[in-house]
Structure formats: structure tokens, C-alpha cells
Amino acid sequence: MSDIQLRHDWERDEIEALFSLPMNDLLFKAHSLHRQVYDPNEIQISRLLSIKTGACPEDCKYCPQSARYDTGLEKERLIEIDKVLTEARSAKAAGASRFCMGAAWRNPHARDMPYLKDMVREVKSMGMETCMTLGMLSPDQAGELAEAGLDYYNHNLDTSPEYYGDIITTRTYQDRLDTLSNVRASGMKVCSGGIVGMGEQASDRSGLLQQLANMEQHPDSVPINMLVKVAGTPFENIDDLDPLVFVRTIAVARILMPLSRVRLSAGREKMSDEMQAMCFFAGANSIFYGCKLLTTNNPEENEDMSLFKRLGLHPEQGKYATVEDDKAVFEKAVAKSNAIKDKQSAAFYDAAAL
């Protein structure tokens, strides 16, 4: 830990040089650094719930929640607090330590703020960390959520500044940076990453990570999403990204931001166990857990627990999945989670990830 030097002055060519390293050298460098900061066998688990789905006025080309695209997604109003709390209890029972709530808005309205703050307070009362992603935030809104006790706010940069205009035209890159600045100034922790596999160039992946790593303070959580191609969006037929390029992105993110949680986020349903294992070795130490993210599929909890057991991983602040005595505990938690989820399936929707 004492040898780690945090940098905020990365040049683009330095980052591109990391991406160009032989895979074994890159993974060794990333994993060695990861071990200095974190337990390499511990994974932080978050659950993500859509609290308001569809009808977003933004034109993000990857997102099935945009009102501009016909993806067959039914719009929903802000769901009831009781449903949110039921899902939070299910998440905690299944081993999640953080509960994330996402709403398909350009920005929250004043009328929604009291309701959102109540959600934060109630979920925190269960002993879980809280996170929200609600679009852009003003300084006052960020302050209100921070005062209510919100721990993390997610607002992704998505891609490099150069490629951003090809993805989104309804808000600027600076708008996103301003929201992150408002979040940090309020005292909340920042969750910010991006999406790869959107037809970007290698330089854009370097550019995204450069923006994140050169912030005055690195994001506390960095979700790296693999594009989930949804029918009806402009990116439904885009070419697949080489899985090894995704693994490289995880590794470079770990090297640039050694103290951040790097989250293996959207797209895991299409990743092989071997690919996920490489990502964990490369420095990913956080996942979303559960059958849905916002509106896109995600591996079932029991699939994740099975993979954890095979890899010798364990949840943050949880017990080792490889200890035989814990088998019944994990099976009971998963069974309880699935039973609750079956009864409350209307609270889950299919959507783009944090």
C-alpha cells in the first residue's frame, strides 16, 4: 500500500501503452497492484433496481429506456416505497451490501425529491449502503440526497469526450462532469465509469479511462459495462467487442485507479465463467447481483454463488463461499431471495446498467 502512488496526470499515450502490453504482463501488473490494496478473493456485491422505468427524453443510442426508440419497454411511474424495501430486504438476504436505485430521468423533479429521500433513509435503516442514479443533479439536489444519507451517486461518462457526440446529443460531456462535481462537493461518493463495445476506437477506451483517472479525486466505484445490444436501439446490430479487449479495459482501470472499486457491470450474462474469472484476476472486485439490472438481464444469484465457490471468492463482509459449513447458509439465502423475487417480479424491469 505504501508503494502506491496515485496519479491524476495520465497522458493518453501512457494509457494506450498499457493497453498494448502483452496480456500476461498487463494482467500481472494489474493483479499485483490489486493485491496491495484489496483482498484479491473478496467481491463487493450490489443489487440494482429500476425505481422508474422508460420514457426518458434523452437519446443515448445504447439505452432501451429512451422514449425515442421502440424497444417494447413499457414505461412505469416511480414505484412504491414498499416494493423498493421488499427488494432491498431480498438483496441483503442474498448477500448484497449495497442497494442501487435507478430512475429513467434527464434529472429528478422537485416533486420527487421527498420520495427519493425517504427511500434512501429506509434502505439505510436496514444497514445497507445506498446508491442512486437519477440523471443530472443540481448542487441543491445533490445536497438534499447527501443530507438524507445517500452514500453513492452513479453518473457514467459513457465514453471518451471525442466519441461522446456520436452516442448522445441531448446532454453534453460537461453536463456529466458538472453533475459529478456537484456530487463530490456534497460529500457523497462518486460512482462513474462507462460502456465499451459501442463501436468506439481503442483511443476512446483510453480516453474514457483518462477522464476518470485524471479527476481531482478518483471515483470510489468505476463500473465498466459491456454494451448489451437491445432490439430497437441504434446499436442493436453493432459488432461484438473482443472479450480480451474488455479484460484489458478492466486491467487498465485497475492500474490507473488502484483504490477504486472496479465493477464488472452490464453484459455479464453474455460473459463466460472464464472471462469473468480473468476480469476478477485483472482487478474487478465488484458486481451487480440478481436477475435484472435496470432493464437488461443479469446472471441469477445462484449462478454467481456457484462461480464464487469454484473460484474461491467470497462477498465483501460475508463468509467464504468455499467453506463447506457455509453451504447451507448460502443456499438458504438464495432460496429466500428467489421466493421473494417471484412474488415481487413486477418491481423488476429489463434496462441499461450503471
ABEGO torsion letter per residue (X at the ends): XAABBBBAABBAAAAAAAAABBAAAAAAAAAAAAAAABBAABBBBBBBBBABBEGBABABAABAABAABBAGBBBBBBBBAAAAAAAAAAAAAAGBABBBBBBBBABBBAAAAAAAAAAAAAAAAAGBBBBBBAEBBBAAAAAAAAAAGBABBBBBAGBBAAAAAAABAABBAAAAAAAAAAAAAAGBBBBBBBBBGAGBBAAAAAAAAAAAAABABBBABBBBBBBBBBBGBAAAABBBBBAAAAAAAAAAAAAABAABBBBBBBGAAABBAAAAAAAAAAGBABBBBEABBAABBBBBAAAAAAAAAAAGBBBBGBBBAABAAAAAAAAAAAAAAAAAAAAAAAABBBBBBX
